[in-house]
Amino acid sequence: MVDSPHEALHRIFQEDPGIFARAFRAQGIPFADPESVTEMPTDLTELKPLERRVDTLLRIRGVDGEEYLLAVEAQNKRDPDKASSWAYYLAHLHAKYGLPVVLVVVCRDRATAAWASSPVDFGTSQWPSLTLRPLVLGPHNLPVFTDPVLAAQDVPLASLSAIAHSRDPEAGAILKALVVALTTIDPDTALVYAELTEQGLGNTPAAQTWRDLMTADLDLSFFRSETQQRIRREAREEGRGEGREEGREEGLASGVLVVLEARGVAVPDSVRARVLACTEDAVIRSWYARALTATTADDLFSDERRAERPSDA
């Protein structure tokens, strides 16, 4: 049965196929960035009643001119039958399209990634006729983004990494960095990766952390996933929503603090109280903008301190 984490692990390549080249270049495998990408049919069914379907299939032409097919499979557990299926996919696609085929397997746990990474020989022990060598992405080799600045430089890769590291002890810091990074890109794109992240986290403990971060609402008014709608509805039913404007200001004020904490900036109780007590939207937004680059919590109020200083005679 196909589940949401399974979908997110391969659909993210549909949203940004270049994530494939960037992820493996960092590991010394020199794939060029795509120049053009065509989404291909994923149905590999033969005329006989035998259905074979790859998760995601993309036709890529790199800026270096090389063209190939990228087959992406999301794998959440070991499956002894998968090697044969994958070998079939590669042979069938090469025969059908006459192009080289690269198989990428994306995993959410190290054990599955280790299993998927092992080459599989087909043939006799004396002479293997075919060797299957998937490229594997998972928690063992995807970078960990706990710095929002670095996460903002490649939001798709940061989203995939957050899914792969959903069971990591640093999952909370990883998700905080991703939330901040989402506020730096356009709302429509941010919505895609916010929802893919939610799907990919599945029922892991990190999923609740993600929901909590979404309720902080770092000015993520674009985020309208099922989880967010439910949380907002429950808040209204419990009498916690005290007016649309007030709720928006409180959410953004909380966002100022989350940004600082996600960036590792210490927040004294006095600053926390001042930020949460503020009801002026323009002031909160100015603090939020400074929080993205502040090195200390007091930097939020830098303009106010300058205004208080006497002008030079």
C-alpha distance (Angstrom), angle and dihedral (degrees) to the residues before:
residue distance angle dihedral
M1 . . .
V2 3.80 . .
D3 3.81 112.7 .
S4 3.80 133.1 -172.0
P5 3.84 97.1 -99.6
H6 3.80 88.2 51.6
E7 3.81 90.9 52.5
A8 3.80 94.5 47.5
L9 3.82 93.8 51.0
H10 3.80 93.2 62.6
R11 3.83 103.1 22.9
I12 3.79 90.6 65.1
F13 3.82 86.6 69.6
Q14 3.81 88.6 57.6
E15 3.80 90.2 54.4
D16 3.82 93.9 48.1
P17 3.83 115.1 7.8
G18 3.81 89.7 180.0
I19 3.81 88.9 72.8
F20 3.80 86.4 79.2
A21 3.81 94.9 59.1
R22 3.82 94.0 41.6
A23 3.79 94.0 49.7
F24 3.79 94.4 51.9
R25 3.80 97.5 38.3
A26 3.80 86.1 63.0
Q27 3.81 86.3 59.3
G28 3.78 94.8 51.2
I29 3.82 98.6 -97.8
P30 3.82 104.2 126.1
F31 3.80 105.4 -139.6
A32 3.82 112.4 159.4
D33 3.80 122.6 -129.1
P34 3.83 113.2 -93.1
E35 3.78 116.5 -97.7
S36 3.80 92.4 -171.1
V37 3.80 134.6 3.4
T38 3.80 130.1 -161.9
E39 3.79 120.5 -168.8
M40 3.80 108.6 -131.2
P41 3.83 131.7 -155.2
T42 3.78 110.2 -86.0
D43 3.81 95.7 -155.7
L44 3.80 109.4 104.8
T45 3.81 94.7 172.2
E46 3.79 116.4 148.0
L47 3.80 125.7 -138.9
K48 3.78 87.2 -99.4
P49 3.83 115.0 77.9
L50 3.79 93.1 -91.3
E51 3.78 117.5 116.6
R52 3.79 120.7 -155.6
R53 3.78 119.1 173.1
V54 3.81 128.5 178.9
D55 3.83 115.4 -147.9
T56 3.82 97.8 -125.6
L57 3.80 129.0 -0.2
L58 3.81 122.8 -171.4
R59 3.78 132.6 176.7
I60 3.79 108.6 -141.9
R61 3.78 133.5 -171.4
G62 3.78 112.5 -169.3
V63 3.78 125.6 -143.5
D64 3.81 85.1 -107.1
G65 3.82 88.9 63.0
E66 3.80 96.6 -110.5
E67 3.81 113.6 136.3
Y68 3.80 126.0 -158.6
L69 3.80 144.1 146.6
L70 3.79 119.4 -103.0
A71 3.81 114.3 -152.2
V72 3.81 113.1 -169.5
E73 3.79 121.9 -164.6
A74 3.80 124.0 -174.5
Q75 3.80 111.0 -147.2
N76 3.80 123.3 -173.4
K77 3.81 99.0 172.8
R78 3.77 143.0 10.6
D79 3.79 115.7 -75.5
P80 3.81 118.8 -177.9
D81 3.82 91.2 -158.1
K82 3.80 95.2 55.3
A83 3.80 97.5 81.9
S84 3.80 91.2 61.7
S85 3.80 91.5 46.3
W86 3.80 92.4 49.2
A87 3.80 92.3 48.4
Y88 3.80 88.2 51.7
Y89 3.81 91.5 50.0
L90 3.81 92.1 52.9
A91 3.81 95.0 46.4
H92 3.80 93.7 43.8
L93 3.80 94.6 47.6
H94 3.80 92.7 46.9
A95 3.80 90.8 50.0
K96 3.81 93.4 45.1
Y97 3.81 99.9 45.2
G98 3.81 103.3 20.7
L99 3.80 91.6 -131.6
P100 3.80 134.4 119.1
V101 3.79 112.1 -96.8
V102 3.81 127.4 -145.4
L103 3.81 117.8 -162.0
V104 3.80 116.9 -153.0
V105 3.80 120.1 -173.0
V106 3.81 116.7 -163.6
C107 3.82 118.8 -158.6
R108 3.79 136.6 -177.5
D109 3.81 98.2 -151.9
R110 3.78 135.1 47.6
A111 3.81 96.8 -125.6
T112 3.80 93.0 56.3
A113 3.80 91.0 43.7
A114 3.81 91.4 52.1
W115 3.80 90.7 49.8
A116 3.81 93.0 47.7
S117 3.82 92.0 47.5
S118 3.80 94.7 59.8
P119 3.82 112.8 102.1
V120 3.81 113.7 -119.1
D121 3.81 121.0 -147.9
F122 3.82 121.0 -150.1
G123 3.79 116.7 -158.8
T124 3.76 136.0 38.7
S125 3.77 124.3 -30.8
Q126 3.81 88.5 -112.5
W127 3.81 94.9 53.1
P128 3.82 122.0 10.6
S129 3.80 106.0 -157.3
L130 3.78 95.7 -163.4
T131 3.81 134.6 23.1
L132 3.79 120.1 -161.4
R133 3.82 112.8 -148.5
P134 3.82 112.6 175.1
L135 3.78 121.1 -170.7
V136 3.80 106.8 -125.3
L137 3.79 130.8 -154.6
G138 3.78 121.6 -169.4
P139 3.79 145.2 116.0
H140 3.81 89.9 -55.1
N141 3.81 95.0 66.5
L142 3.82 111.0 11.2
P143 3.83 112.1 102.5
V144 3.80 119.1 -108.5
F145 3.81 112.4 -124.1
T146 3.80 112.2 -157.9
D147 3.81 94.1 143.1
P148 3.84 110.9 81.6
V149 3.80 91.0 -152.2
L150 3.82 91.7 58.4
A151 3.81 91.7 41.8
A152 3.82 89.9 53.2
Q153 3.81 90.2 55.9
D154 3.82 90.5 65.9
V155 3.81 112.1 12.9
P156 3.86 95.5 172.7
L157 3.81 91.5 54.1
A158 3.81 90.7 43.9
S159 3.81 89.8 52.1
L160 3.81 93.0 49.6
S161 3.79 89.6 46.5
A162 3.81 91.6 50.8
I163 3.81 90.0 54.2
A164 3.81 92.9 47.0
H165 3.82 91.6 47.7
S166 3.81 95.2 45.2
R167 3.81 90.2 122.4
D168 3.80 94.6 43.8
P169 3.84 117.8 118.6
E170 3.81 86.7 -124.0
A171 3.82 93.5 52.9
G172 3.80 91.8 116.4
A173 3.80 93.4 54.6
I174 3.81 91.0 43.9
L175 3.81 91.9 53.6
K176 3.81 92.9 45.4
A177 3.79 89.8 54.0
L178 3.81 90.6 49.4
V179 3.81 92.6 50.1
V180 3.79 90.5 54.1
A181 3.82 90.9 45.7
L182 3.82 90.8 53.7
T183 3.80 90.2 60.7
T184 3.82 89.9 61.4
I185 3.83 97.0 61.5
D186 3.77 132.5 62.8
P187 3.84 114.9 -72.0
D188 3.82 97.2 -118.0
T189 3.81 92.8 53.5
A190 3.80 91.4 42.4
L191 3.80 89.5 53.6
V192 3.81 91.1 56.0
Y193 3.80 94.1 52.2
A194 3.81 94.2 40.3
E195 3.79 90.4 55.9
L196 3.82 94.0 42.3
T197 3.81 88.7 52.0
E198 3.79 91.4 50.6
Q199 3.80 91.2 50.1
G200 3.78 93.0 45.5
L201 3.79 95.2 52.1
G202 3.81 88.9 60.8
N203 3.80 113.2 175.3
T204 3.80 97.0 -25.7
P205 3.83 119.7 127.6
A206 3.81 86.9 -107.9
A207 3.81 88.3 67.0
Q208 3.82 90.2 68.4
T209 3.80 89.9 48.2
W210 3.80 88.4 53.8
R211 3.81 91.6 50.2
D212 3.80 90.3 50.3
L213 3.80 90.9 51.2
M214 3.79 90.4 49.9
T215 3.80 91.4 55.2
A216 3.82 88.7 54.1
D217 3.83 81.6 64.6
L218 3.80 101.6 -155.9
D219 3.79 87.3 -153.3
L220 3.82 85.2 -64.2
S221 3.79 92.7 144.7
F222 3.81 86.7 148.3
F223 3.79 92.3 67.3
R224 3.79 107.8 99.2
S225 3.78 104.5 154.3
E226 3.77 122.4 149.7
T227 3.79 90.0 -100.9
Q228 3.79 93.2 52.3
Q229 3.80 92.4 48.1
R230 3.79 91.4 50.1
I231 3.78 93.5 48.3
R232 3.79 91.9 49.8
R233 3.81 91.3 47.5
E234 3.79 92.0 50.6
A235 3.79 90.7 48.3
R236 3.81 90.6 54.7
E237 3.80 92.2 47.1
E238 3.80 91.4 52.1
G239 3.79 91.6 50.5
R240 3.79 94.6 -113.2
G241 3.81 94.4 122.4
E242 3.78 105.5 86.4
G243 3.78 100.3 178.8
R244 3.76 133.7 -37.9
E245 3.79 98.0 -101.4
E246 3.78 94.8 44.2
G247 3.80 91.3 48.6
R248 3.78 92.2 50.1
E249 3.81 92.2 50.2
E250 3.81 91.9 47.4
G251 3.81 90.5 49.3
L252 3.79 93.4 51.0
A253 3.81 92.1 44.7
S254 3.80 89.1 53.4
G255 3.79 87.2 48.1
V256 3.81 90.8 58.7
L257 3.80 89.2 58.4
V258 3.82 94.1 44.3
V259 3.81 90.9 52.3
L260 3.81 91.7 51.9
E261 3.81 93.1 46.5
A262 3.82 92.4 45.4
R263 3.81 88.7 54.0
G264 3.81 91.6 49.9
V265 3.80 95.7 -109.1
A266 3.82 113.0 147.6
V267 3.81 113.2 -122.5
P268 3.83 115.2 -154.4
D269 3.80 117.6 -147.0
S270 3.81 90.4 -112.7
V271 3.82 91.6 58.0
R272 3.80 92.0 44.2
A273 3.81 91.4 52.3
R274 3.81 92.7 46.8
V275 3.79 93.7 50.3
L276 3.80 95.1 46.5
A277 3.80 92.3 46.4
C278 3.81 94.1 54.4
T279 3.83 115.8 104.1
E280 3.81 99.3 177.1
D281 3.78 109.0 107.1
A282 3.83 95.8 -157.1
V283 3.81 92.2 51.2
I284 3.81 93.0 48.3
R285 3.79 91.1 49.7
S286 3.79 91.6 51.4
W287 3.80 89.5 51.2
Y288 3.79 90.3 48.7
A289 3.83 91.4 53.4
R290 3.83 90.8 50.2
A291 3.81 91.8 47.0
L292 3.82 89.4 67.2
T293 3.83 91.1 66.0
A294 3.82 105.1 17.8
T295 3.81 117.4 126.5
T296 3.83 93.7 -166.1
A297 3.79 131.7 25.2
D298 3.82 90.0 -116.1
D299 3.81 89.0 63.7
L300 3.81 86.8 78.1
F301 3.79 88.5 73.3
S302 3.81 98.5 41.9
D303 3.80 95.5 117.6
E304 3.79 91.7 49.5
R305 3.80 91.8 51.7
R306 3.79 91.1 50.9
A307 3.80 90.7 50.1
E308 3.81 90.5 53.8
R309 3.81 93.8 54.7
P310 3.82 116.1 96.5
S311 3.79 112.8 -109.2
D312 3.79 118.3 -111.5
A313 3.75 114.2 -93.8
